[in-house]
Each structure stands twice: as C-alpha cells, then as structure tokens.
Amino acid sequence: MLDAEAAGRAIVADGLAAAVNILPGAVSLYRWQGEIERAEEAVMFLKTRADLAEPVAQAVRARHPYETPAILILPVDGGDPAYLDWIDAATDE
C-alpha cells in the first residue's frame, strides 16, 4: 500500500494525473510462469488525459515492483463536464 501511495503521489506531483484512487486489500489470483499465484495487492485508478496515458503507464512501470504490472488504459465515454475540465486543468502544464 505504501508503494502505491508513493507512486501515486509522485505521478500527481509530476502533473501526469489529476487524481489517484488506491483501493487496498485486493486479492489477485493469476497464472504466472506456469503456476497459479496469489497476491495481496492495491488497485490504483489514475485520472488523466488520453494524451498522457502512455507517460502515466511508463511512470507506473518505473515504480512498480512487478515485472509485468497490470496496466489498462480505459477510454472515458462521458462524465461530469466540470470534473473532466478539472482533470484537463490539473494535468495542463
């Protein structure tokens, strides 16, 4: 959890994301190198602009302890205009 918080704080401080939500206590079951693995993890949602998706993904990879972190880029199909404007303003240098 502290790793996720440090990564999220750095990414927001760098202006790459307007906000980060961290959900602790996730239990992940996954196949890795032929074995079923179990890990307790934190899930992070990073709110940013579409054009910053790849720089955010690079920042997460640089700070993540896993060889292959689960990074998904999901399109936003609407939302509160004021909130979307805030994301744009918070990530605009």
FENZI-V809766 format. One record per backbone hydrogen bond with DSSP energy under -1.0 kcal/mol. CO is the residue of the C=O (numbers start at 1). NH is the residue of the N-H. If there is no record, write none. Layout:
co=CO nh=NH
co=CO nh=NH
This chain:
co=1 nh=5
co=2 nh=6
co=3 nh=7
co=4 nh=8
co=5 nh=9
co=6 nh=10
co=7 nh=11
co=8 nh=12
co=9 nh=13
co=10 nh=14
co=11 nh=16
co=12 nh=15
co=19 nh=47
co=21 nh=45
co=23 nh=43
co=26 nh=41
co=28 nh=39
co=30 nh=37
co=32 nh=35
co=35 nh=32
co=37 nh=30
co=39 nh=28
co=41 nh=26
co=43 nh=23
co=45 nh=21
co=47 nh=18
co=49 nh=52
co=50 nh=53
co=52 nh=56
co=53 nh=57
co=54 nh=58
co=55 nh=59
co=56 nh=60
co=57 nh=61
co=58 nh=62
co=60 nh=64
co=69 nh=71
co=80 nh=84
co=81 nh=85
co=82 nh=86
co=83 nh=87
co=84 nh=88
co=85 nh=89
co=86 nh=90
co=87 nh=91
